[in-house]
Amino acid sequence: MLLHVLFLRRRTRFALGRAEARPSEGTRTGRAEARPSEGTRTGRAEARPSDEMTIYFVAGEASGDEHGAALMRALRELVPSLDFAGRGGPKMQTIAGGAFMNWSDSAAVVGLWEVVKRYGYFREQFQLALREIASINPDAVVLIDYPGFNLRLARALRRNTDLQSVRPAELRSAESNTPDRTSSVRTGRMPLFRGKMIYYISPQVWAWNRGRIGQMARSLDLMLCIFPFEAELYNKSGLRTVFVGHPMIENLPARPTREERQPNLVGFFPGSRLREVRKIFPIMMEAAGKILSAREDTHFEVAAASELLALEIRKMLVASPLRKRIHVVTGDAAGTMQRAFAGIVASGTATLEAAYFRLPFVLVYKVSWLTYLAARLVIKTEYLGMPNVLAGRQIIPEFIQHRARPDAISKAVLRLMNDRDARERVISEFDAIIAKLGEGGASAKAARVIVDELNQRQATDEPDFHG
């Protein structure tokens, strides 16, 4: 989870010009005209009717889309009239409406070089997001994980901007609502967005750049974190932070298979991005051959995150002598985790999901050498897998980059299959880790905190905004 998202965060910076004055023409929000800014550009929280409130979301990956959709549902439970705009994935789009931008397939990249190659695309999308937010003027912007894009977006929205680059209607509103003509209006410069800036699912800056925490505190109004130790870290910086629990805990209990574990089944979880699968799945196939040499009755199940990835995996299996031993399933990682006796998991959220389902596993991850060397310069944690990070010690073996050798991986998997004591120790550690992540209801807690934050923006004579 740390390594494969890091490289969108680090040194590749978007060369941003000023946010242009063009309106978004309603293409992302379903509106032909932007709402009046109602004084939000001047910092005056003038009340507006609750049925006009809008939240702009930004999520960039499959996990962000899932968590964002759960948060949207929870917000609508509290405030059915809330309007959603922004960009994310198909699940968020379904809730928000067709005008909400589904960009997750294009936005989910891994590796420094891939970001560099697609610099033009990300620069264009960044500027488009700025224009959309300036035009829509939402009550809050909710940024979900995806720090390479979202942290820069937060800074850009808080940066003083030439008012001539903002829509004329918004400029007139700012001037008319500021009778004392503050210095920012006199000089023609002020922040592009003065509404609530909320971050959900904290960037793991504690792992790669703690120096950014102070900068985040200057841009954000509220941080909603999913790991307990993060709240203390961020609160010390002056950034108001609330631990809401991990949204995984509320989603996974709905996916029980009630199947008994198959003692000869090994689950493969090669990642949710095409580049990851191409790097990691060949290593898994080689490890599978060595496992079969020791246990001839073993078979394997690959959990593909999408049909596109399933197709790629099947292409790689065509020439493999193991193709009849390896079964591919799509969109049912939770099922595979409950059926398998042991697993090989690419770093990411899947490591916590496997821990939740008490599946003993080893962690494998591999990227390009350029990406790996860049990561080594900035990652400050000893471990990559979140179970190890949360435990503060290694409880699952990690095979990263040049250490991701099929022989070593297969031996570690066989130990988890054959050594009952080793299995039980790992499972006991998993139970302790999952207990730290809260009791569920993360989305509902996050929604309540967001609604309370929006209430603070209402004028003192405005009724509480509880739907």
C-alpha positions as CSV (number, residue, x, y, z in Angstrom):
1,M,0.0,0.0,0.0
2,L,2.9,2.3,0.7
3,L,5.1,1.6,-2.3
4,H,2.7,1.4,-5.1
5,V,1.0,4.7,-4.3
6,L,4.1,6.6,-3.3
7,F,5.3,7.4,-6.7
8,L,2.4,9.5,-7.6
9,R,3.1,11.5,-4.6
10,R,6.7,12.4,-4.8
11,R,8.8,14.6,-7.1
12,T,6.7,14.6,-10.3
13,R,5.0,18.0,-9.9
14,F,2.3,19.3,-12.1
15,A,3.3,22.5,-13.8
16,L,0.1,24.3,-13.1
17,G,-0.9,27.5,-14.6
18,R,-3.7,29.6,-13.2
19,A,-7.1,28.1,-13.0
20,E,-8.9,29.5,-16.1
21,A,-12.1,31.4,-16.0
22,R,-13.9,28.9,-18.1
23,P,-17.0,27.4,-16.6
24,S,-17.4,23.7,-16.5
25,E,-20.6,24.0,-18.5
26,G,-22.3,21.6,-16.2
27,T,-20.6,18.6,-17.9
28,R,-19.5,17.1,-14.6
29,T,-22.4,18.3,-12.4
30,G,-25.4,18.3,-14.7
31,R,-25.8,22.0,-14.3
32,A,-25.6,24.6,-17.1
33,E,-24.8,27.4,-14.8
34,A,-22.6,27.7,-11.6
35,R,-24.3,28.6,-8.4
36,P,-23.6,32.0,-7.0
37,S,-20.7,31.8,-4.5
38,E,-22.8,33.4,-1.7
39,G,-19.8,34.9,-0.1
40,T,-17.6,31.8,0.3
41,R,-14.8,33.4,-1.6
42,T,-14.6,36.1,1.1
43,G,-14.7,33.8,4.0
44,R,-18.1,34.9,5.1
45,A,-20.1,31.8,5.8
46,E,-23.4,33.2,4.6
47,A,-26.2,30.7,5.1
48,R,-27.7,29.0,2.2
49,P,-30.8,26.7,2.0
50,S,-29.8,23.2,3.0
51,D,-31.3,21.7,-0.1
52,E,-28.7,23.5,-2.2
53,M,-25.6,22.1,-0.5
54,T,-23.0,20.4,-2.7
55,I,-19.9,18.3,-1.9
56,Y,-17.2,17.9,-4.5
57,F,-15.3,14.6,-4.3
58,V,-12.0,13.5,-5.7
59,A,-11.0,9.8,-5.6
60,G,-8.6,8.2,-8.0
61,E,-8.4,4.5,-7.5
62,A,-10.7,1.5,-7.1
63,S,-10.4,1.4,-3.3
64,G,-11.1,5.1,-3.2
65,D,-14.2,4.6,-5.3
66,E,-15.5,1.9,-3.0
67,H,-14.9,4.0,0.1
68,G,-16.2,7.1,-1.5
69,A,-19.4,5.4,-2.5
70,A,-20.0,4.1,1.0
71,L,-19.4,7.7,2.3
72,M,-21.8,9.1,-0.2
73,R,-24.5,6.6,0.8
74,A,-24.0,7.5,4.5
75,L,-24.2,11.2,3.8
76,R,-27.4,10.8,1.9
77,E,-28.8,8.8,4.8
78,L,-28.3,11.9,7.0
79,V,-29.1,14.5,4.3
80,P,-31.1,13.1,1.4
81,S,-31.0,16.5,-0.4
82,L,-27.2,16.7,-0.7
83,D,-25.8,17.2,-4.2
84,F,-22.6,15.4,-5.2
85,A,-20.1,16.5,-7.9
86,G,-16.6,15.6,-8.8
87,R,-14.6,12.6,-10.0
88,G,-14.0,9.1,-8.9
89,G,-15.0,5.6,-10.1
90,P,-18.2,3.8,-11.3
91,K,-19.6,3.2,-7.8
92,M,-19.4,6.8,-6.9
93,Q,-20.8,7.8,-10.3
94,T,-23.8,5.5,-9.8
95,I,-24.7,7.4,-6.6
96,A,-23.9,10.9,-7.8
97,G,-25.4,10.6,-11.3
98,G,-24.1,10.3,-14.8
99,A,-22.5,13.8,-14.9
100,F,-20.1,12.7,-12.1
101,M,-16.8,11.9,-13.8
102,N,-15.6,8.3,-13.8
103,W,-11.9,8.5,-14.3
104,S,-10.6,5.7,-12.1
105,D,-9.3,3.5,-14.9
106,S,-7.2,6.4,-16.3
107,A,-6.2,7.8,-12.9
108,A,-4.9,4.6,-11.3
109,V,-1.3,4.4,-12.2
110,V,1.7,3.0,-10.4
111,G,5.4,3.8,-10.8
112,L,7.3,7.0,-11.3
113,W,8.0,6.4,-15.0
114,E,4.3,5.9,-15.7
115,V,3.4,9.2,-14.0
116,V,6.1,10.9,-16.1
117,K,4.8,9.4,-19.3
118,R,1.3,10.6,-18.5
119,Y,2.3,14.1,-17.2
120,G,0.1,15.9,-19.8
121,Y,-3.0,13.9,-18.9
122,F,-2.6,14.6,-15.2
123,R,-1.9,18.3,-15.7
124,E,-5.0,18.6,-17.8
125,Q,-7.2,16.8,-15.3
126,F,-5.7,18.9,-12.4
127,Q,-6.6,22.2,-14.1
128,L,-10.0,20.9,-15.1
129,A,-10.7,20.0,-11.4
130,L,-9.7,23.5,-10.4
131,R,-12.0,25.0,-12.9
132,E,-14.9,22.7,-11.9
133,I,-14.5,23.6,-8.2
134,A,-14.3,27.3,-9.0
135,S,-17.4,27.1,-11.1
136,I,-19.5,24.9,-8.8
137,N,-18.3,26.6,-5.6
138,P,-19.2,23.6,-3.4
139,D,-19.8,23.8,0.3
140,A,-17.0,21.3,0.9
141,V,-14.3,19.5,-1.1
142,V,-13.8,15.9,0.1
143,L,-10.5,14.4,-1.0
144,I,-10.2,10.6,-0.7
145,D,-6.7,9.1,-0.5
146,Y,-4.8,9.6,-3.8
147,P,-2.3,12.0,-2.3
148,G,-0.2,12.7,-5.4
149,F,-3.1,14.5,-6.9
150,N,-5.2,15.5,-3.9
151,L,-2.5,17.1,-1.7
152,R,-1.5,19.4,-4.6
153,L,-5.1,20.1,-5.4
154,A,-5.7,21.2,-1.8
155,R,-2.7,23.5,-1.9
156,A,-3.8,25.0,-5.2
157,L,-7.3,25.7,-4.0
158,R,-6.0,27.5,-0.9
159,R,-3.3,29.5,-2.9
160,N,-4.1,33.1,-3.6
161,T,-5.3,33.4,-7.2
162,D,-5.7,36.3,-9.5
163,L,-9.4,37.1,-9.3
164,Q,-9.6,37.9,-13.0
165,S,-9.1,34.1,-13.5
166,V,-12.4,33.4,-11.6
167,R,-15.8,33.7,-13.2
168,P,-17.0,37.3,-13.3
169,A,-20.2,36.4,-11.4
170,E,-18.1,35.0,-8.5
171,L,-15.9,38.1,-8.5
172,R,-19.0,40.4,-8.3
173,S,-20.3,38.2,-5.4
174,A,-17.0,38.4,-3.5
175,E,-17.0,42.2,-3.9
176,S,-20.6,42.7,-2.9
177,N,-20.3,40.5,0.2
178,T,-17.1,42.3,1.3
179,P,-18.2,45.9,2.1
180,D,-14.9,46.6,4.0
181,R,-12.9,45.7,0.9
182,T,-10.3,43.4,2.5
183,S,-6.8,43.6,1.2
184,S,-7.1,40.4,-0.8
185,V,-10.0,42.0,-2.8
186,R,-8.2,45.3,-3.1
187,T,-5.1,43.6,-4.6
188,G,-7.3,41.3,-6.7
189,R,-5.9,38.1,-5.2
190,M,-7.6,35.6,-2.8
191,P,-7.9,31.8,-2.3
192,L,-9.7,30.1,-5.1
193,F,-11.8,28.1,-2.6
194,R,-12.7,29.1,0.9
195,G,-15.2,26.3,1.8
196,K,-14.4,23.3,3.9
197,M,-11.5,21.2,2.8
198,I,-11.8,17.6,4.1
199,Y,-9.5,14.7,3.6
200,Y,-10.8,11.2,4.1
201,I,-8.3,8.3,4.4
202,S,-5.2,10.0,5.4
203,P,-2.2,10.0,3.1
204,Q,0.5,7.8,4.6
205,V,3.0,10.7,4.9
206,W,4.1,9.2,8.2
207,A,5.8,6.6,6.0
208,W,7.4,8.8,3.4
209,N,7.4,12.5,4.2
210,R,6.4,13.7,7.7
211,G,7.5,17.1,6.7
212,R,4.3,17.5,4.6
213,I,2.1,17.3,7.7
214,G,2.5,21.0,8.5
215,Q,1.8,21.9,5.0
216,M,-1.4,19.8,5.0
217,A,-2.5,21.5,8.2
218,R,-2.4,24.9,6.4
219,S,-4.5,23.6,3.5
220,L,-7.1,21.3,5.2
221,D,-9.9,21.9,7.7
222,L,-10.4,18.3,8.8
223,M,-8.6,15.0,8.4
224,L,-10.6,11.8,8.8
225,C,-8.1,8.9,9.4
226,I,-8.6,5.2,9.3
227,F,-5.7,4.0,11.5
228,P,-5.7,4.9,15.2
229,F,-2.1,6.1,15.5
230,E,-2.6,8.7,12.7
231,A,-5.0,10.9,14.8
232,E,-2.4,11.7,17.4
233,L,0.2,12.4,14.7
234,Y,-1.9,14.9,12.8
235,N,-3.5,16.5,15.8
236,K,-0.1,17.5,17.1
237,S,0.4,19.5,13.9
238,G,-2.8,21.5,14.6
239,L,-4.8,19.8,11.9
240,R,-8.1,18.7,13.4
241,T,-8.2,14.9,13.0
242,V,-10.8,12.3,13.8
243,F,-10.2,8.6,13.8
244,V,-13.4,7.0,12.3
245,G,-12.2,3.5,11.9
246,H,-11.3,1.5,8.8
247,P,-14.1,1.3,6.2
248,M,-13.0,-2.2,5.3
249,I,-14.4,-3.4,8.6
250,E,-17.9,-2.4,7.5
251,N,-17.7,-3.8,4.0
252,L,-16.1,-7.2,4.5
253,P,-18.6,-8.8,7.0
254,A,-21.2,-8.6,4.2
255,R,-19.1,-11.0,2.1
256,P,-19.0,-14.2,4.1
257,T,-19.0,-17.4,2.0
258,R,-19.3,-19.8,4.9
259,E,-17.1,-22.2,2.9
260,E,-14.6,-24.4,4.7
261,R,-11.0,-23.7,3.8
262,Q,-9.6,-26.0,1.2
263,P,-6.3,-27.4,2.6
264,N,-4.7,-27.7,-0.9
265,L,-5.8,-24.3,-2.3
266,V,-3.4,-21.3,-2.5
267,G,-4.8,-17.9,-3.3
268,F,-3.0,-15.4,-5.5
269,F,-3.8,-11.7,-5.2
270,P,-1.6,-9.9,-7.8
271,G,-2.9,-6.4,-7.4
272,S,-5.5,-4.1,-8.9
273,R,-3.5,-2.4,-11.6
274,L,-2.3,-3.8,-15.0
275,R,1.3,-2.8,-14.4
276,E,1.3,-4.6,-11.0
277,V,-0.2,-7.7,-12.5
278,R,2.4,-7.8,-15.2
279,K,5.2,-7.5,-12.7
280,I,3.9,-9.7,-10.0
281,F,1.8,-12.5,-11.5
282,P,4.8,-14.1,-13.3
283,I,6.6,-14.4,-10.0
284,M,3.5,-16.1,-8.5
285,M,3.4,-18.6,-11.4
286,E,7.0,-19.5,-10.8
287,A,6.4,-19.9,-7.1
288,A,3.3,-22.1,-7.9
289,G,5.6,-24.5,-9.8
290,K,7.9,-24.9,-6.9
291,I,5.0,-25.4,-4.5
292,L,3.6,-28.2,-6.7
293,S,7.0,-29.9,-6.6
294,A,6.6,-30.2,-2.8
295,R,2.8,-30.7,-2.7
296,E,1.5,-32.3,-5.9
297,D,-2.1,-32.0,-4.9
298,T,-2.0,-28.2,-4.6
299,H,-4.1,-26.0,-6.8
300,F,-4.4,-22.2,-7.2
301,E,-7.0,-19.5,-7.5
302,V,-6.2,-16.0,-8.8
303,A,-8.4,-13.2,-7.7
304,A,-8.6,-10.7,-10.5
305,A,-9.8,-7.2,-9.6
306,S,-11.5,-6.6,-12.9
307,E,-12.4,-8.3,-16.2
308,L,-9.5,-6.5,-17.9
309,L,-7.0,-7.9,-15.4
310,A,-8.6,-11.4,-15.7
311,L,-8.1,-11.3,-19.4
312,E,-4.4,-10.3,-19.0
313,I,-3.9,-13.1,-16.4
314,R,-5.5,-15.6,-18.8
315,K,-3.2,-14.5,-21.6
316,M,-0.1,-15.1,-19.4
317,L,-1.5,-18.5,-18.5
318,V,-1.9,-19.7,-22.1
319,A,1.7,-20.8,-22.4
320,S,2.1,-22.0,-18.9
321,P,2.2,-25.7,-18.0
322,L,0.3,-24.8,-14.9
323,R,-2.8,-23.4,-16.7
324,K,-5.0,-26.3,-15.7
325,R,-4.0,-25.9,-12.0
326,I,-4.7,-22.2,-11.8
327,H,-8.3,-20.9,-11.8
328,V,-9.1,-17.3,-12.4
329,V,-12.0,-15.6,-10.6
330,T,-13.1,-12.0,-11.1
331,G,-14.3,-9.6,-8.4
332,D,-14.4,-12.1,-5.6
333,A,-11.2,-11.6,-3.6
334,A,-13.1,-12.0,-0.4
335,G,-14.3,-15.4,-1.5
336,T,-10.9,-16.6,-2.4
337,M,-9.5,-15.3,0.9
338,Q,-12.1,-17.5,2.7
339,R,-11.5,-20.6,0.6
340,A,-7.7,-20.6,0.4
341,F,-5.5,-22.2,3.0
342,A,-2.6,-19.8,2.3
343,G,-2.0,-16.9,0.0
344,I,0.5,-14.7,-1.9
345,V,-0.7,-11.1,-1.7
346,A,0.6,-7.9,-3.5
347,S,1.1,-5.0,-1.1
348,G,-2.0,-2.9,-0.6
349,T,-5.4,-2.9,1.0
350,A,-5.6,-6.7,0.2
351,T,-3.1,-7.3,3.0
352,L,-5.5,-6.0,5.6
353,E,-8.4,-7.8,3.9
354,A,-6.5,-11.1,4.1
355,A,-5.8,-10.4,7.7
356,Y,-9.5,-9.8,8.4
357,F,-10.4,-13.1,6.8
358,R,-7.6,-14.8,8.8
359,L,-5.8,-16.0,5.7
360,P,-2.1,-16.7,6.4
361,F,-0.1,-15.2,3.5
362,V,3.2,-13.8,2.3
363,L,3.6,-10.4,0.8
364,V,5.2,-9.9,-2.6
365,Y,5.8,-6.7,-4.5
366,K,7.9,-5.6,-7.4
367,V,8.1,-2.4,-9.5
368,S,10.6,-0.9,-11.9
369,W,14.1,-0.3,-10.5
370,L,13.7,3.4,-11.1
371,T,10.6,3.4,-9.0
372,Y,12.1,1.2,-6.3
373,L,15.2,3.3,-5.9
374,A,13.1,6.5,-5.6
375,A,11.0,4.8,-3.0
376,R,14.1,3.7,-1.0
377,L,15.1,7.4,-0.7
378,V,11.9,8.5,0.9
379,I,10.1,5.6,2.7
380,K,10.7,5.9,6.4
381,T,9.0,2.8,7.7
382,E,10.8,-0.6,8.2
383,Y,7.9,-2.6,6.7
384,L,5.7,-2.3,3.6
385,G,2.7,-4.4,4.6
386,M,0.1,-2.7,6.8
387,P,-0.2,-5.8,9.1
388,N,3.5,-5.5,9.9
389,V,3.3,-1.7,10.2
390,L,0.4,-1.9,12.7
391,A,2.1,-4.7,14.6
392,G,5.4,-2.8,14.8
393,R,7.2,-6.0,13.8
394,Q,7.2,-8.6,11.1
395,I,4.4,-11.1,11.4
396,I,4.1,-11.8,7.7
397,P,7.1,-12.4,5.4
398,E,7.8,-9.6,2.9
399,F,9.4,-10.3,-0.4
400,I,10.1,-7.0,-2.1
401,Q,11.9,-6.3,-5.4
402,H,15.1,-8.4,-5.7
403,R,14.0,-10.5,-2.7
404,A,10.8,-11.6,-4.6
405,R,12.4,-14.9,-5.6
406,P,10.0,-17.8,-6.3
407,D,12.1,-20.3,-4.4
408,A,12.0,-18.2,-1.1
409,I,8.3,-17.3,-1.6
410,S,7.3,-21.0,-2.2
411,K,9.2,-22.1,1.0
412,A,7.4,-19.4,3.1
413,V,4.0,-20.5,1.7
414,L,4.7,-24.2,2.3
415,R,5.6,-23.4,5.9
416,L,2.2,-21.7,6.4
417,M,0.5,-24.7,4.9
418,N,2.4,-27.4,6.7
419,D,3.3,-25.9,10.1
420,R,0.1,-25.7,12.2
421,D,1.8,-23.7,15.0
422,A,3.1,-21.1,12.5
423,R,-0.4,-20.7,11.1
424,E,-2.0,-20.2,14.5
425,R,0.5,-17.6,15.5
426,V,-0.1,-15.6,12.4
427,I,-3.9,-15.8,12.7
428,S,-3.7,-14.7,16.4
429,E,-1.6,-11.7,15.3
430,F,-4.2,-10.9,12.6
431,D,-7.0,-10.9,15.2
432,A,-5.1,-8.4,17.3
433,I,-4.4,-6.1,14.4
434,I,-8.0,-6.0,13.1
435,A,-9.2,-5.2,16.6
436,K,-7.3,-1.9,16.3
437,L,-9.2,-0.8,13.3
438,G,-12.5,0.0,15.0
439,E,-15.8,-1.8,15.3
440,G,-17.2,-0.8,11.9
441,G,-19.4,2.0,10.8
442,A,-16.5,4.1,9.5
443,S,-18.5,5.6,6.7
444,A,-21.4,6.6,9.0
445,K,-19.0,8.2,11.5
446,A,-17.2,10.0,8.7
447,A,-20.5,11.3,7.3
448,R,-21.6,12.6,10.7
449,V,-18.4,14.5,11.2
450,I,-18.6,16.0,7.7
451,V,-22.2,17.1,8.4
452,D,-21.2,18.6,11.7
453,E,-18.4,20.4,9.8
454,L,-20.9,21.8,7.3
455,N,-23.1,22.9,10.1
456,Q,-20.3,25.1,11.3
457,R,-20.4,27.0,8.0
458,Q,-24.1,27.8,8.4
459,A,-25.1,31.2,9.8
460,T,-26.0,31.2,13.4
461,D,-29.6,31.7,12.6
462,E,-29.7,28.8,10.2
463,P,-31.3,25.5,11.5
464,D,-29.0,22.6,12.0
465,F,-28.3,20.8,8.8
466,H,-29.2,17.2,9.8
467,G,-31.7,16.4,7.0
